[in-house]
Amino acid sequence: KFQVLSHTVLETSGEGSKQALASLKECSETPVVFLHFGVNAGIKGFELESRAFNVADFRVPDERGWTPKR
């Protein structure tokens, strides 16, 4: 049985997410589970990702204004 001890909503930016995840990982004394719902304009609800690829190919800037270089 698992108990949720805390939860965090990350900002929608690459750099902000990396900082927050590193901080969470460092300060936790218990196992940490990260859930990422991804971004898919073709769905009408939430979908839990079953696999992911580290590809930054989005066209719209993230929350901090960053866009990947092509």
DRENGUMAR-29381 format. One record per atom (N, C-alpha, C): residue number from 1; residue in three letters; atom name; x, y, z. Coordinates in nm, 2 decimals. Each point is the difference from the previous one (the first is absolute). Last residue first. Example, Ala and Ser with C-alpha at 12.3 -4.5 7.8 and 13.67 -1.06 7.14 Angstrom:
% residues 2
@nr 2	rest SER	atom N	x 1.28	y -0.22	z 0.71
@nr 2	rest SER	atom CA	x 0.09	y 0.11	z 0.00
@nr 2	rest SER	atom C	x -0.08	y 0.11	z 0.08
@nr 1	rest ALA	atom N	x 0.03	y -0.57	z -0.01
@nr 1	rest ALA	atom CA	x -0.09	y 0.12	z 0.00
@nr 1	rest ALA	atom C	x 0.09	y 0.12	z 0.00
***
This chain:
% residues 70
@nr 70	rest ARG	atom N	x 1.70	y 2.42	z -3.40
@nr 70	rest ARG	atom CA	x -0.01	y -0.10	z -0.10
@nr 70	rest ARG	atom C	x 0.13	y -0.02	z -0.08
@nr 69	rest LYS	atom N	x -0.16	y 0.17	z 0.52
@nr 69	rest LYS	atom CA	x 0.07	y 0.04	z -0.12
@nr 69	rest LYS	atom C	x -0.01	y -0.12	z -0.10
@nr 68	rest PRO	atom N	x -0.36	y 0.12	z 0.41
@nr 68	rest PRO	atom CA	x 0.11	y -0.08	z -0.04
@nr 68	rest PRO	atom C	x 0.06	y 0.05	z -0.13
@nr 67	rest THR	atom N	x -0.25	y 0.32	z 0.36
@nr 67	rest THR	atom CA	x -0.04	y -0.09	z -0.11
@nr 67	rest THR	atom C	x 0.13	y -0.08	z -0.04
@nr 66	rest TRP	atom N	x -0.19	y 0.33	z 0.45
@nr 66	rest TRP	atom CA	x 0.10	y -0.08	z -0.08
@nr 66	rest TRP	atom C	x -0.06	y -0.08	z -0.11
@nr 65	rest GLY	atom N	x -0.21	y 0.29	z 0.35
@nr 65	rest GLY	atom CA	x 0.02	y 0.06	z -0.13
@nr 65	rest GLY	atom C	x 0.11	y -0.07	z -0.08
@nr 64	rest ARG	atom N	x -0.22	y -0.11	z 0.44
@nr 64	rest ARG	atom CA	x 0.11	y 0.10	z 0.01
@nr 64	rest ARG	atom C	x 0.05	y 0.06	z -0.13
@nr 63	rest GLU	atom N	x -0.35	y -0.34	z 0.02
@nr 63	rest GLU	atom CA	x -0.04	y 0.11	z 0.10
@nr 63	rest GLU	atom C	x 0.11	y 0.11	z 0.02
@nr 62	rest ASP	atom N	x 0.04	y -0.26	z -0.46
@nr 62	rest ASP	atom CA	x -0.05	y -0.05	z 0.13
@nr 62	rest ASP	atom C	x -0.02	y 0.12	z 0.09
@nr 61	rest PRO	atom N	x -0.05	y 0.01	z -0.55
@nr 61	rest PRO	atom CA	x 0.09	y 0.02	z 0.11
@nr 61	rest PRO	atom C	x -0.06	y -0.05	z 0.13
@nr 60	rest VAL	atom N	x -0.12	y -0.21	z -0.48
@nr 60	rest VAL	atom CA	x -0.05	y 0.11	z 0.08
@nr 60	rest VAL	atom C	x 0.10	y 0.01	z 0.12
@nr 59	rest ARG	atom N	x 0.05	y -0.34	z -0.33
@nr 59	rest ARG	atom CA	x 0.01	y 0.12	z -0.07
@nr 59	rest ARG	atom C	x -0.04	y 0.12	z 0.09
@nr 58	rest PHE	atom N	x 0.24	y -0.52	z 0.10
@nr 58	rest PHE	atom CA	x -0.12	y 0.08	z 0.00
@nr 58	rest PHE	atom C	x 0.02	y 0.14	z -0.06
@nr 57	rest ASP	atom N	x 0.29	y -0.41	z 0.09
@nr 57	rest ASP	atom CA	x -0.03	y 0.05	z -0.13
@nr 57	rest ASP	atom C	x -0.13	y 0.08	z -0.01
@nr 56	rest ALA	atom N	x 0.36	y -0.28	z 0.32
@nr 56	rest ALA	atom CA	x -0.06	y 0.13	z 0.02
@nr 56	rest ALA	atom C	x -0.02	y 0.05	z -0.14
@nr 55	rest VAL	atom N	x 0.06	y -0.50	z 0.24
@nr 55	rest VAL	atom CA	x 0.01	y 0.08	z -0.12
@nr 55	rest VAL	atom C	x -0.06	y 0.13	z 0.02
@nr 54	rest ASN	atom N	x 0.08	y -0.47	z 0.26
@nr 54	rest ASN	atom CA	x 0.05	y 0.14	z 0.03
@nr 54	rest ASN	atom C	x 0.03	y 0.07	z -0.13
@nr 53	rest PHE	atom N	x -0.38	y -0.39	z 0.11
@nr 53	rest PHE	atom CA	x 0.13	y 0.03	z -0.08
@nr 53	rest PHE	atom C	x 0.04	y 0.14	z 0.04
@nr 52	rest ALA	atom N	x -0.35	y -0.41	z 0.23
@nr 52	rest ALA	atom CA	x 0.03	y 0.14	z -0.04
@nr 52	rest ALA	atom C	x 0.13	y 0.00	z -0.08
@nr 51	rest ARG	atom N	x -0.44	y -0.34	z 0.20
@nr 51	rest ARG	atom CA	x 0.14	y 0.01	z -0.04
@nr 51	rest ARG	atom C	x 0.02	y 0.14	z -0.05
@nr 50	rest SER	atom N	x -0.41	y -0.11	z 0.19
@nr 50	rest SER	atom CA	x 0.06	y -0.13	z 0.03
@nr 50	rest SER	atom C	x 0.15	y 0.00	z -0.05
@nr 49	rest GLU	atom N	x -0.36	y 0.40	z 0.18
@nr 49	rest GLU	atom CA	x 0.09	y -0.04	z -0.10
@nr 49	rest GLU	atom C	x 0.06	y -0.14	z 0.04
@nr 48	rest LEU	atom N	x -0.50	y 0.21	z 0.11
@nr 48	rest LEU	atom CA	x 0.13	y -0.03	z 0.06
@nr 48	rest LEU	atom C	x 0.10	y -0.06	z -0.10
@nr 47	rest GLU	atom N	x -0.43	y 0.34	z -0.07
@nr 47	rest GLU	atom CA	x 0.05	y -0.13	z -0.03
@nr 47	rest GLU	atom C	x 0.13	y -0.02	z 0.07
@nr 46	rest PHE	atom N	x -0.48	y 0.34	z 0.01
@nr 46	rest PHE	atom CA	x 0.13	y -0.04	z 0.04
@nr 46	rest PHE	atom C	x 0.04	y -0.14	z -0.05
@nr 45	rest GLY	atom N	x -0.36	y 0.28	z -0.28
@nr 45	rest GLY	atom CA	x 0.02	y -0.02	z 0.14
@nr 45	rest GLY	atom C	x 0.14	y -0.02	z 0.03
@nr 44	rest LYS	atom N	x -0.17	y 0.05	z -0.44
@nr 44	rest LYS	atom CA	x -0.10	y 0.09	z 0.07
@nr 44	rest LYS	atom C	x 0.02	y -0.02	z 0.15
@nr 43	rest ILE	atom N	x 0.35	y -0.04	z -0.46
@nr 43	rest ILE	atom CA	x -0.08	y -0.07	z 0.10
@nr 43	rest ILE	atom C	x -0.09	y 0.10	z 0.07
@nr 42	rest GLY	atom N	x 0.35	y 0.11	z -0.34
@nr 42	rest GLY	atom CA	x -0.10	y -0.09	z -0.06
@nr 42	rest GLY	atom C	x -0.09	y -0.07	z 0.10
@nr 41	rest ALA	atom N	x 0.39	y 0.29	z 0.09
@nr 41	rest ALA	atom CA	x -0.11	y 0.08	z -0.04
@nr 41	rest ALA	atom C	x -0.12	y -0.09	z -0.06
@nr 40	rest ASN	atom N	x 0.40	y -0.09	z 0.36
@nr 40	rest ASN	atom CA	x -0.05	y -0.06	z -0.12
@nr 40	rest ASN	atom C	x -0.13	y 0.08	z -0.03
@nr 39	rest VAL	atom N	x 0.44	y -0.05	z 0.37
@nr 39	rest VAL	atom CA	x -0.08	y 0.10	z -0.06
@nr 39	rest VAL	atom C	x -0.05	y -0.07	z -0.14
@nr 38	rest GLY	atom N	x 0.16	y -0.21	z 0.52
@nr 38	rest GLY	atom CA	x 0.04	y 0.04	z -0.14
@nr 38	rest GLY	atom C	x -0.09	y 0.11	z -0.05
@nr 37	rest PHE	atom N	x 0.04	y -0.22	z 0.45
@nr 37	rest PHE	atom CA	x -0.12	y -0.03	z -0.08
@nr 37	rest PHE	atom C	x 0.02	y 0.04	z -0.15
@nr 36	rest HIS	atom N	x 0.30	y -0.18	z 0.45
@nr 36	rest HIS	atom CA	x 0.00	y 0.11	z -0.10
@nr 36	rest HIS	atom C	x -0.12	y -0.04	z -0.10
@nr 35	rest LEU	atom N	x 0.21	y -0.12	z 0.53
@nr 35	rest LEU	atom CA	x -0.10	y -0.03	z -0.10
@nr 35	rest LEU	atom C	x 0.00	y 0.12	z -0.10
@nr 34	rest PHE	atom N	x 0.34	y -0.23	z 0.40
@nr 34	rest PHE	atom CA	x -0.03	y 0.11	z -0.09
@nr 34	rest PHE	atom C	x -0.10	y -0.04	z -0.10
@nr 33	rest VAL	atom N	x 0.19	y -0.17	z 0.52
@nr 33	rest VAL	atom CA	x -0.07	y -0.04	z -0.13
@nr 33	rest VAL	atom C	x -0.03	y 0.13	z -0.07
@nr 32	rest VAL	atom N	x 0.35	y -0.17	z 0.43
@nr 32	rest VAL	atom CA	x -0.08	y 0.11	z -0.07
@nr 32	rest VAL	atom C	x -0.05	y -0.06	z -0.13
@nr 31	rest PRO	atom N	x 0.18	y -0.21	z 0.51
@nr 31	rest PRO	atom CA	x -0.01	y 0.00	z -0.14
@nr 31	rest PRO	atom C	x -0.09	y 0.11	z -0.06
@nr 30	rest THR	atom N	x 0.23	y 0.12	z 0.46
@nr 30	rest THR	atom CA	x -0.09	y -0.11	z -0.04
@nr 30	rest THR	atom C	x 0.00	y -0.01	z -0.16
@nr 29	rest GLU	atom N	x 0.22	y 0.35	z 0.24
@nr 29	rest GLU	atom CA	x 0.05	y -0.12	z 0.07
@nr 29	rest GLU	atom C	x -0.08	y -0.12	z -0.04
@nr 28	rest SER	atom N	x 0.10	y 0.51	z -0.25
@nr 28	rest SER	atom CA	x -0.09	y -0.11	z 0.04
@nr 28	rest SER	atom C	x 0.07	y -0.12	z 0.07
@nr 27	rest CYS	atom N	x 0.19	y 0.42	z -0.20
@nr 27	rest CYS	atom CA	x -0.05	y 0.02	z 0.13
@nr 27	rest CYS	atom C	x -0.09	y -0.11	z 0.05
@nr 26	rest GLU	atom N	x 0.21	y 0.02	z -0.45
@nr 26	rest GLU	atom CA	x 0.10	y 0.02	z 0.11
@nr 26	rest GLU	atom C	x -0.05	y 0.00	z 0.14
@nr 25	rest LYS	atom N	x -0.29	y -0.02	z -0.39
@nr 25	rest LYS	atom CA	x 0.07	y -0.12	z 0.01
@nr 25	rest LYS	atom C	x 0.10	y 0.01	z 0.12
@nr 24	rest LEU	atom N	x -0.25	y 0.38	z -0.12
@nr 24	rest LEU	atom CA	x -0.08	y -0.10	z 0.06
@nr 24	rest LEU	atom C	x 0.07	y -0.13	z 0.03
@nr 23	rest SER	atom N	x 0.22	y 0.35	z -0.23
@nr 23	rest SER	atom CA	x -0.02	y 0.04	z 0.14
@nr 23	rest SER	atom C	x -0.08	y -0.11	z 0.07
@nr 22	rest ALA	atom N	x 0.06	y -0.04	z -0.46
@nr 22	rest ALA	atom CA	x 0.13	y -0.02	z 0.07
@nr 22	rest ALA	atom C	x -0.02	y 0.02	z 0.15
@nr 21	rest LEU	atom N	x -0.36	y 0.10	z -0.29
@nr 21	rest LEU	atom CA	x 0.02	y -0.14	z 0.02
@nr 21	rest LEU	atom C	x 0.13	y -0.03	z 0.07
@nr 20	rest ALA	atom N	x -0.09	y 0.45	z -0.10
@nr 20	rest ALA	atom CA	x -0.10	y -0.05	z 0.10
@nr 20	rest ALA	atom C	x 0.02	y -0.15	z 0.02
@nr 19	rest GLN	atom N	x 0.26	y 0.21	z -0.34
@nr 19	rest GLN	atom CA	x 0.04	y 0.05	z 0.14
@nr 19	rest GLN	atom C	x -0.09	y -0.06	z 0.10
@nr 18	rest LYS	atom N	x -0.10	y -0.10	z -0.45
@nr 18	rest LYS	atom CA	x 0.12	y -0.06	z 0.04
@nr 18	rest LYS	atom C	x 0.04	y 0.04	z 0.14
@nr 17	rest SER	atom N	x -0.37	y 0.22	z -0.20
@nr 17	rest SER	atom CA	x -0.03	y -0.14	z 0.04
@nr 17	rest SER	atom C	x 0.13	y -0.07	z 0.05
@nr 16	rest GLY	atom N	x 0.04	y 0.43	z -0.17
@nr 16	rest GLY	atom CA	x -0.07	y 0.00	z 0.13
@nr 16	rest GLY	atom C	x -0.03	y -0.14	z 0.05
@nr 15	rest GLU	atom N	x 0.19	y 0.06	z -0.44
@nr 15	rest GLU	atom CA	x 0.10	y 0.03	z 0.11
@nr 15	rest GLU	atom C	x -0.07	y 0.00	z 0.14
@nr 14	rest GLY	atom N	x -0.28	y -0.08	z -0.39
@nr 14	rest GLY	atom CA	x 0.11	y -0.10	z 0.02
@nr 14	rest GLY	atom C	x 0.09	y 0.03	z 0.12
@nr 13	rest SER	atom N	x -0.51	y 0.14	z 0.00
@nr 13	rest SER	atom CA	x 0.12	y 0.05	z -0.07
@nr 13	rest SER	atom C	x 0.11	y -0.11	z 0.03
@nr 12	rest THR	atom N	x -0.48	y 0.09	z 0.19
@nr 12	rest THR	atom CA	x 0.01	y -0.05	z -0.13
@nr 12	rest THR	atom C	x 0.12	y 0.06	z -0.07
@nr 11	rest GLU	atom N	x -0.07	y -0.10	z 0.55
@nr 11	rest GLU	atom CA	x -0.03	y 0.10	z -0.11
@nr 11	rest GLU	atom C	x 0.03	y -0.06	z -0.14
@nr 10	rest LEU	atom N	x -0.16	y -0.31	z 0.42
@nr 10	rest LEU	atom CA	x 0.12	y 0.07	z -0.06
@nr 10	rest LEU	atom C	x -0.04	y 0.10	z -0.10
@nr 9	rest VAL	atom N	x -0.23	y -0.23	z 0.45
@nr 9	rest VAL	atom CA	x -0.03	y 0.02	z -0.14
@nr 9	rest VAL	atom C	x 0.11	y 0.09	z -0.05
@nr 8	rest THR	atom N	x -0.05	y -0.37	z 0.43
@nr 8	rest THR	atom CA	x 0.05	y 0.13	z -0.05
@nr 8	rest THR	atom C	x -0.04	y 0.01	z -0.15
@nr 7	rest HIS	atom N	x -0.10	y -0.29	z 0.51
@nr 7	rest HIS	atom CA	x 0.00	y 0.01	z -0.15
@nr 7	rest HIS	atom C	x 0.04	y 0.13	z -0.04
@nr 6	rest SER	atom N	x 0.01	y -0.38	z 0.45
@nr 6	rest SER	atom CA	x -0.01	y 0.13	z -0.05
@nr 6	rest SER	atom C	x -0.01	y 0.00	z -0.15
@nr 5	rest LEU	atom N	x -0.05	y -0.38	z 0.27
@nr 5	rest LEU	atom CA	x 0.04	y 0.08	z 0.11
@nr 5	rest LEU	atom C	x 0.01	y 0.15	z -0.05
@nr 4	rest VAL	atom N	x -0.27	y -0.48	z -0.12
@nr 4	rest VAL	atom CA	x 0.05	y 0.12	z -0.06
@nr 4	rest VAL	atom C	x 0.04	y 0.09	z 0.11
@nr 3	rest GLN	atom N	x -0.02	y -0.54	z 0.01
@nr 3	rest GLN	atom CA	x -0.06	y 0.12	z 0.05
@nr 3	rest GLN	atom C	x 0.07	y 0.12	z -0.06
@nr 2	rest PHE	atom N	x -0.07	y -0.58	z -0.09
@nr 2	rest PHE	atom CA	x 0.08	y 0.13	z -0.01
@nr 2	rest PHE	atom C	x -0.09	y 0.11	z 0.06
@nr 1	rest LYS	atom N	x 0.05	y -0.58	z 0.03
@nr 1	rest LYS	atom CA	x -0.09	y 0.12	z 0.00
@nr 1	rest LYS	atom C	x 0.09	y 0.12	z 0.00
***
